[in-house]
Amino acid sequence: MKSSADLQAIPQHELDKLMPQPFGKRGMWWVIVLSAVCVVGIVAYVRQLMYGLSVTGLRDYASWGIYISNFVFFVAVSLVGSLITAILRISNVTWSAPLTRIAEIIAVSSIVFASVIIVVDMGRPERFMNLFIYGRLQSPILWDVIVITTYMALSVLLLYFPLLPDLAIVLKSGKLKRRLRKLYEFLGTFWIGTPEQHRIKEKAINLLSIIIIPVALAIHTVTSWLFATTYRPGWDSTNFGAYFVSGAFLVGAGAVVVAMYAIRRAYSLEFFITERHFDRMGKLLVMLSLLYLYFNINEYLVPVFKMKKSEAEHLSSLFTGEFSLIFWPVIFISMVLPVIVLLFPAGRRPLPMFVIGILVVVGAWFKRFLIVTPTLLHPFLPMTDVPESYKHYFPTWEEWAITMGSLAGALLIVTMFIRLFPILPIDDIIKGEGYEKESA
């Protein structure tokens, strides 16, 4: 990282890299592929609207599937905004400053598609309004809707307020096309950069950073209550809130590592996103991996000691049964392997960090699948007089298409934001604020 004196003399060609840039050939193909996946997902959803949830693999027992797994995954990833922007900011951790905007756009795109996928899972989207018309405060579902909406609003504001000075800087550069210039003027025409405006902006960001932390903890805690209050084996746990939150911080940090590597390579931002950032994110991932591994051990070890019949069947399906081929790789790849690799300085270099970040994110998605599906297939009452297909769950192509379409949609939002706006805080970089000296 650069000292304040160094930042005052940043080469102009390095500053130019922070300005919005048109997509290259690879960028255009990336957008085309993501858009195509989204279109396939929309087609699959139209089929679901036409024929109902019968086109899915959901049945009387497995009433939740990869839609809910995807919902929990998106909610988990969205918590990275509170981790990087709020918790580290309030803790006066200055090295994370260049990563805040990356974290916030990931948080916003994730929470948007968490809302979308839950409506998809309802089957009858027109009934969504019934949550507000007939909702009961005793229901964790209503509280889930409230905290998701609140968290989305706070995340958008935390993304928007630090962007205001950068909008003015880019406008003054004169490098914007006419349509994009109109967008910038609409979003930040009132910003003139007076000391009073900067003071209000900083005060607002600090206030939002404080508010968003309990909301972020609540959003995943309340989501965990949707499971924990059902009294099912595998879900009947008072550990679920902390279990969900710790896993969310881990996958969110992994997503930021993947994004910062891709952005650094695509726009040659080695001057601003340095190896020191990867090194410290690696150390953060080690801590979060150990924390989540602890809660996993606690989550499974206590039922093992009790070995009640219903819990025993559930655990057997995970440890040695039909889900074991997913369970053990997920535990090793997304929790144990990151600790082993990232404990060594060589493992915290950009490329190894990128690979570990991908493994953490992919493993986290399958972990959510393991939280949702096995429990539903092991109810208290035995399954009798039902077709064999009811005893198993495998998503149909429509479910896969909609799920992949939602993931592609989240990536498309991140991609378009990077195309339209500065992905790093230019104003802070120019002022040298929030950056440590290299020797620190």
Summary of the structure (lengths in Angstrom):
residues: 440
radius of gyration: 22.7
end to end distance: 8.9
largest distance: 75.9
contacts: 1471
relative contact order: 0.19
helix: 77%
strand: 0%
